[in-house]
Structures are given as structure tokens and as C-alpha cells.
Amino acid sequence: MFYVYNLDTTLIIGKDGSPDHRQSYKTMAAAKAAITRISKASGMMPSDVDYPLYTLGIAEAGYFHKH
């Protein structure tokens, strides 16, 4: 199980880009696809500093809860 989370605040991010502590993904590929969808839906240019691809991370559930 993998989480998509904000690198600055460690909030778990849902499918629509808002905080959602219940959202998890079964595979790393599904989590990467979620970040891609969130990035495209944001409407920002990839050169923007706050572009979701650069501000979101993926972590395995066990690692996320330990660190």
C-alpha cells in the first residue's frame, strides 16, 4: 500500500488533490498515475515551483508511518 503525500506538510493527498487521510494505492504505478492526474488537473505549467509533480511524494505505508 502506497500513499501520495505533500512533502512539506506530510498530509496524505486524495485523488482530487485535497487532503484525505483514507486514500491509499495498491501499487507504486497507481500512485504515480495519481500524481500525474493531479498535476494535469492543477492547470499549472510544469516550470512552476508549486507544480504538484515537485511538491508531492510517494511512500510505502510502513515507511510513511515510521518517518
N, C-alpha and C positions, 0 to 999 in steps of 0.2 A: 504494500500500500504506500502510495506517494502523496505528498502534499505540495501544493503550489503556495508559496508564501512571499510576503513582502520582505525584502532583505533588510530594510531599515527598522521596521516595527515588529517583525516576525508574526504578523497576523496572517492566518490562513485565508487564502483568496478563493472565492467561489467562481462559478462559470461565467458570471457576468462582470467580474472584476471587483465586486464588493466583498467585504469581509464575511466569511461564512465558515465557522469552525467545524462544520459537519462534512465539508466537501473533501473527498479523497479520490484518488485514481488507482486502479489496479496495476497499471504498468507505467514505466517511465515514458513510453511513447505517447500514452494518453495524456500525461501531464504536460509534455512538450506541446502537444496539439492544443491543449487548453491555453497555454501561454500564447501560442500563435493566434488563436481566435481572439483572445483578449487584446492582443496588440493590434490586430487589424480593426477591431471594433472601436478602439480608442480614438481613431481619426487623427492621431499624431504622426508626424514624419519620423522615420527611423533615425534621423540625425538629432532628434530632440533628446535632451538629457533625461527626461522623465518617461521616456518610451518604456512601456511595460516589459519588453524583452530584456531591458537592462536593470529594471528595478524589482523583478520577480525572480525567485529561485525555486528549485525543486529539491526536496529532501525525502528520504525514506522515513516512514513513520517513526521507527525506533530511534534513528539518528536525530530527528527533529525534536523528540521529547527529551533526549539526553542532553542536547546542547541548547 
